[in-house]
Amino acid sequence: MPRDLIKFQRALFLRKKKGYSYNEIREEVPVAKSTLSLWLRDVELSEEQRDRLKNKYLVQIRKKWGVNGLGEWNRARRQKEISAIRIKAKNEIGELSDRELFISGIMLYWAEGSKDGKGVRVSNSDPAFILFMMQWLRECCEIPEDHFCASVHYHQGQDEFAIKKYWSKLTNIPVSHFYKSFCKPPGTGHRKHFLQYGTMQIRLCKSADLYHRIAGWRDGLIRGVISGTKA
């Protein structure tokens, strides 16, 4: 009898008659789990066998994760799922074209930028967001370096100069181009965790015309979506 057939028959017996898990079967039948899955995919377990595997699984989880093992295991499993989702989604984006970068920046400015018509200002606490907008302003809007200014918002008790240095290094905007900072006074005490580097606001000098160009780009996008035509 072929060796693989012997292994198959033994695996089938352990699964069908004993209700063993794949890991239990592999202790006696040294084959890959993918092979077992192929061999045994049509085997239906009885309710008693499923209950045994479930109880065995719960015991293993509690042994590994402690008294609250199931909750901890579920959180770890969900975090693993989330990580896989995000990696897959990130890869779906790929490299941005110049056009896609241009459109993305308009949408982000629409969400986070100033709307008062007094010039271009955009604020955020996320360094990745700030870097993205700096690249958009430099490449898509062709802003000269000496037109970039900034300011920071921080909480009382934080090191204002250290925060300025952090954002200055990230954006290459000199500290000397930072406006007066805003220090948020103590509040009701509900917020316990402050942003480590506060919030940065990118500000452009002499940018009233650019503000209205961005508003026009936004209007073009809206018109294109509503009318069903390309923006």
N, C-alpha and C positions, 0 to 999 in steps of 0.2 A: 504494500500500500504506500503511495507517495507520502513523503514526510508532511507536506503542506495539508494533505487530506486528513492525516491523523490529527494535526493541530486544529484544523477546522472542526472536526467532529468533537474533539475535546472541548473546544471553545463553545460550540453549540450546546453541548450537554450542560456545561457550567452555567450558561446563560439561561437556557430554557428550563432545565430541571432544578437547578440550585438558585437561580435568580441572582447570580453574581454580578457585581459591577464590572466595568471594563478593567479597572485597576486590579480588582481581585482576580479576574481571569488572567491578566498578564503575569501575575505571580506564578501561574502554572503553565501558561502558554506564552512564551516569549516572542510576541509579534507586536508590531506597531499598533497604536490605538486606532489609527486610520484604517488599518487592515481589519481590525475587529468591527469597526463601524460598518465596513462594507459587507463583512460576513454576516453580521447579526442584526442588520437594520430592520429586517422584517419580523424579528422575534418579539412577540407580545408577552410582557410580564404579567403575572397575576397580581391582583390587588395586594395580596399578602406579601409578595416579593417586592412590590413597589414601596410598601410601608417599611419593610426591612431596610431597604436601601436609603429611604428618607431618614429613618431613625439613626442609621449608621452615619449618615452624612452630618446630621445635627450634632452627634457626639464628637465627630472629628472637628467640627467648627468650634464647639465649646472648648475642646481640648487645646486648640490652637489659639483662640481669641479670648478665652476666659469666660466668666459668668455671663457677661453681656455679649458673648461671641457672635450671635446671629446678627445683632444690630451692627456691630463693628464690621463683620464680614460683608453685610449688605452695603454699608457705606464704602468699603474698599472696592467692592465689585462695581458699584455705581461710578466711583471715581475712575476706575479703569475704563468703563464704557464711555464716560464723558471724554477722557483723553483720546480714545480711539476715534470718537466722532469728530473732535476738533482737529486731529491730525488729518483725517480724511477730507474734512471741509477745507482746511488750509491748502492741501494739495489740489483741490478742485479749482482754486483761484489761479494758481500758476503765476507767471510773470505778467505784470501790468503793462499794457501798451501806453504810449503817451496820451492817447485819447482817453483811455480808461482812468489814468491818473488824474487827468483834467476833470473828468466828470465826478470822480470820487471826491476830489477836493471841494468842488462846488457843493456837493451834498453834505459834506462834513461841516463846511462853513455855514450852510443853511441851518444845520442842527445846533452848532456850538458858537457861531460867530455873533458879533454885535449886530443889532438891527435898528440902531437909532439914526443911521444916516450920517454920523459924524466922522466916519473913517473906519478902517479895517482893524478890528480887534477880535481875537479869538482866545478863549481861556480853556484850560483843562489841567487836571492833575496827573494824567497818564503820559509818561515820557514818550511812549510810542506814538500817541496821538500828536503830541507837540512836534516830534521829528517829522511825522508825515506832513503836517501842515507847513512846516518850514521848507521841506522839499517842494511842496506844491507851490508855495509863494515864490520860491527862488526859480524853479524851472518853468512852471506854467504861467506865472504872472510876471516873471522877469524883474523881480524887485532887487534893486541895488542893495548891497550889504549895509551901507550907511543909512538906509531908511528903516532898518529894523531897530525897534526899541522893545522894552518889556517892563513888566511889573510883577510883583508876587503878592499873594495873600497868604498869611500864615496865622497860627494861633499864638496867643500870649504864652511865653515860656519857651518858644522855639527860637533857634539861632537864625536871625534874619540874614546875616551875612553869609553863613554857610549855605542857606537855601538859595541865595542869589548866585553864589559860586557854582552850585550844582547845575542850575538852569543855564548859566552862562557857558559852562563847559559843554553842556549837552547841545546847545544851539549855536555856539560861536558868536553870540551877542555879547559884547563887552559889558562888564558890570557897570561901567560908566554910562551905558545907554539904558540903564534901568531907572524907571521913574520911582517916585516915593512909594514904598510898600504900604499895604493895608494890613494892620494887625487886628485880628478879630478878638475882641475882649471875651472874658469868661462868660459862658452862657448859663443855661439852666442846669448843666452838669449831666445831662442825659448822654451826651456823646463822650465816650471814654477813649476812643482811639482816633488820634489826629493823623492827618496825612503827613508822612515823614518830610516831604519836601513842599508842603503846601500846594498852592495852585499857581500856575504861571499864566500870564496873559501876554500873548504876542501883540505888539502894537506897531503899526506902520505910520511913519511920518508922511504928511501930504498925500493921504490916501482916500480922500473923499471921492475922486473920480473912479478909483478902483472899486470902492464900495458899490457904486452904482453899476459898474460893469458886472460885478459878481451878482448883483440883484438881477441884472438883465440875463445873465447866463442861467440863473435859477428859473426865471420866467420862461426862458426858452425850453428848459427841461420840462417844466409843468405843461406848457402848451403841447410839447411833443407827446407826452404821455396821454393827456386828456384827448387830444385830437386823433391819436393813433398814428401820427407821423413821426419821423425821426427828428430828434432835437438838433 
